[in-house]
Amino acid sequence: MTISVEVIGALLCDVAPALDLEAVVHHGPAAEWDLVFPDERLVEVVWQADTGLLVLETALGIPQDSDAAALHTLLLQYNQLWRDTGGLRMALNGVDGGVQLGFCLSAAAADVNLLVNVVGNFHAAANAWSERLRQAVVPAADGMMASFLRV
């Protein structure tokens, strides 16, 4: 099967019922989609044709200034644990310092079952991190909760 914008779009529409998505919004003609969850979480999906990757990203929130240094350290340590997290990565967006969660997977390996699993786990991890940011609780790197690991 040849990967195309249409194929990726069809796959994302096929996973929507299993994930109870409110909407799958294609930003055509670009290879970009928004997956809208009932809890209002927005997961952005971008297909990078040149690398063959599907990239998932979502905003987690903006840390409080008092927690920023500890959080920045934790994010770097979390990124170093890529083997344990299944490849989840954290970043700060340059606009407002908000925390972003990201994940990449091979578009060629993607099928409905894999995407349901990956996107569902990504959504759960994003919600767990967002809740910690809202509560202004930054877990210690050596005491990281299992819910933050593995996609």
Secondary structure as GFF3:
##gff-version 3
##sequence-region A 1 151
A	DSSP	alpha_helix	5	19	.	.	.	ID=ss1
A	DSSP	beta_strand	23	26	.	.	.	ID=ss2
A	DSSP	beta_strand	32	36	.	.	.	ID=ss3
A	DSSP	beta_strand	42	48	.	.	.	ID=ss4
A	DSSP	beta_strand	53	61	.	.	.	ID=ss5
A	DSSP	three_ten_helix	65	67	.	.	.	ID=ss6
A	DSSP	alpha_helix	68	80	.	.	.	ID=ss7
A	DSSP	alpha_helix	82	85	.	.	.	ID=ss8
A	DSSP	beta_strand	89	92	.	.	.	ID=ss9
A	DSSP	beta_strand	99	106	.	.	.	ID=ss10
A	DSSP	alpha_helix	112	135	.	.	.	ID=ss11
A	DSSP	three_ten_helix	141	143	.	.	.	ID=ss12
A	DSSP	three_ten_helix	146	148	.	.	.	ID=ss13
###
